[in-house]
């Protein structure tokens, strides 16, 4: 490992909705003792704030103002230690997983003003001893000089099944057909948006997790990190 006190290393994990990047990023960060940036939760928190204020996802200026000023914090749960997201001091971690929040987040992420507003917030997370950042443009826009970039994907059908299982385990109702349609719609929007479209960085390592479990993906990323950092 290199000296990480002056220039904290960054590992980015990008990929489409439901690819497992959040879980992988969290476990990799825990294994390395690095800080974790869940950019998806940041966008979802802005989306939730816009829904709470009945701000249209099409009102680019108003949503960008929310992105600039929304009181969003990431803290550890006092009992479990799990990552929690606070919006205005209230724990909204579970609310962020609602399908309508994810849909709103995907829509507002197409606005240049929103992305610009959140860019500085995300970069401030790069502190010692290092950072694992997951999202859709971590390796292409937010941290283009990251030491290791991962692009994690899986088939839409596999991602829909995983999402369905996740929601059911949390006691939430879910329809796998609706989830698949939603994932395909988000993919189309994310891959084809004019601002920071979802794509693998030129120097990213592409990992298809369709036939891999989380532990296998985490091991692969840690092996790559051991050779790069």
N, C-alpha and C positions, 0 to 999 in steps of 0.2 A: 504493500500500500504506500502511496505517496503522502507527503506531508500535506494535511488538509486544513491546516490552521489559517493560512492566508487566502487560499483559493478553494473554497469548499467544492467538492465534486458534485456533479448533478447527473442523476439517472432519470431519463424521461420515459414514460410508458404511455404511448398514445394508442388509440384504437376506437372502433365504433361502439355504440351503445350495447351493453350486455356482453362484451368480450371478456370480462373478468379482470380488466386492468386495475380497477379499484382495489380488489382483494389482493391481487398480486403485488401492487405497489405497497400496500399496507404491510404485508408480510416481509417483503424485501427490506423496507425501511426498518422494521423491527429487528430483523436479522443483522443489519449493518449498524444499527443505532443511529440512523439518519433521521432528519426531520421529514415530514410527509406533507405534500401539498395535494389536496383533493380539489382540483380546479372545477370538477363537475359540481361539487357541493357549493362552490362559490357562485357559479352561474345559477344553480337551482335556488340558492338563497335570494338572489336578485329576482329570479322569476317568481318566487313565493311572495316577496315584498310587492312586486307589481300586481300580482293577483289580489293580495290583501287590500291594495289601494284601488283596485279595479282599473288599473292602467293597461291600456291595450298593448299587445305585443307589437303592433304596427306603429305605435307612437315612439319613434326612435329617440327623439330628444328627451321625452319624459322618462323612458326606461334608462337612458344613459345617465340622467341625473340621479336615479335610484342607485345605479351601479356606483356612482361617485360617492354618495352620501349614506347609503344603507349601513347601519351599525351591525356588521357581521363579524363574529368572532368564532374561533375554533378552540375548544377547551377539552380537557379530559374529564370524563364522568367521575365524580368524587368517589364512587363506590366500585365501579367496574374498571375504570381506567380507559374505557372505550372513547373514541373520538366523538365529540358532540359539536353540533353547530348551533350557535346562538344568533338569533335575529332580534335586535332590540332587547337583549338580555334574556330572552326566552328560548328554551331548548326546542328547536324545530327539526331535529334530526330525522324523526319519523315522518314528519310532514313533507320533507324533501323527497321522499321515495314515492309520493303519490304520482300517478300517471299524468295527471293534468299539469303538475309542476314540471315534470320532465319534458312534456310537450311544449310548455311555455318557455322553458330554458332553451330548447332547441331553436325556437323561433327568435328569441331576443338575441341569441348568439350570432345572428346574421347581421346585426347592426355594428357598423364600424365604431360608433361612439361608445357602445357597451364594451366592446373588446379593448378599446383604448383605455377606458376607465379602469378596467380590471387588470391591465397589463402590469402597472407598477405595483399593485397589491400582490400579484403573484410573484414578481421578481424579488420582493422584499423577504420572501420565505427562504431564499437561498442564504443560509447561515451555517456556520460550523455545527456539527462535524461534516455535514453533507446533506443533500436533499434528494428525495425521490418524488417526482412530480408526475401525476397522471392526468390525462385529459385528451384533447383532440388536436391541439396545436402546440404542445409543450416542446417538442423537438424541432418544429419548423419555425415557430414564431417567438415563443416566450423564452426558451433556453436553446437557441440555435448552436451554442458552443458546448453543449452538454457532452461529457466524456463518453456516456453510453446512452444510445437511443434505441428504444424497443417499440416496434409497431405490432400490437397484439390484436389478432382478429380471430373470427370463427364464423361458420356459416350462420345465416339469419335464423334458420330452423333450430340450430343448437342454442343460439343465444335466447331465442324465445322460450325454449324449454327450461333453460337455466333461470330466466327471469320468473317464469311461472312457478317453479319450485321455490324460489326465494320468497315470493310473495305469499304463497300458501303456508310456508314455514313461519311467516310472521303473522299468520292469522288474517291475511287480507285476501279478499276475493279476487279472482283473476280468470280470464278467458284466454287460452293459449292462441286461438285464432286472432283475437283482437291484438294480443301482444305481438304476434308475428307481423301483422299489418302495420302496427305502430313502429316497429323496428325498421321495417323496409322503408316506411315513409321518412323516418329520421335519417336513415342511411342516405337516401336520395337527397335530402336537404343538406346534410353535413358534407357529403362528397362534392356537391355541386354549388354550394353557396359561393358568392363572388369574393367574400372576405374570409381569409384564412381557412380555405376548405380542408376537410379531413383528408390527409394523405401521409404516406410514409416519407420521412426525411430521406434524402439521398444516401445518407450514411447510417440509416437505421437498420437494425436487425429485425427482420420480419418473422414473427412467430405465429403459426396457426394453431390455436388451442382446441380445435374441434375434437381431436382425438386424445387430448391431454387433460389430466386433472390439474388442479391448482398447484399441488405439491411439485408436479413435474415441471410446470412453467416457472415456478419460483426457483427451483434448483437450477434451471437453465439460465435464468437471469443472474442469479448469484455467481454461477460459473463464469459468465461473460464479464460481470463486474470485477471478479477476482483478477481477470486478465487485463482489464482496461484502467482500473483505478490505481 
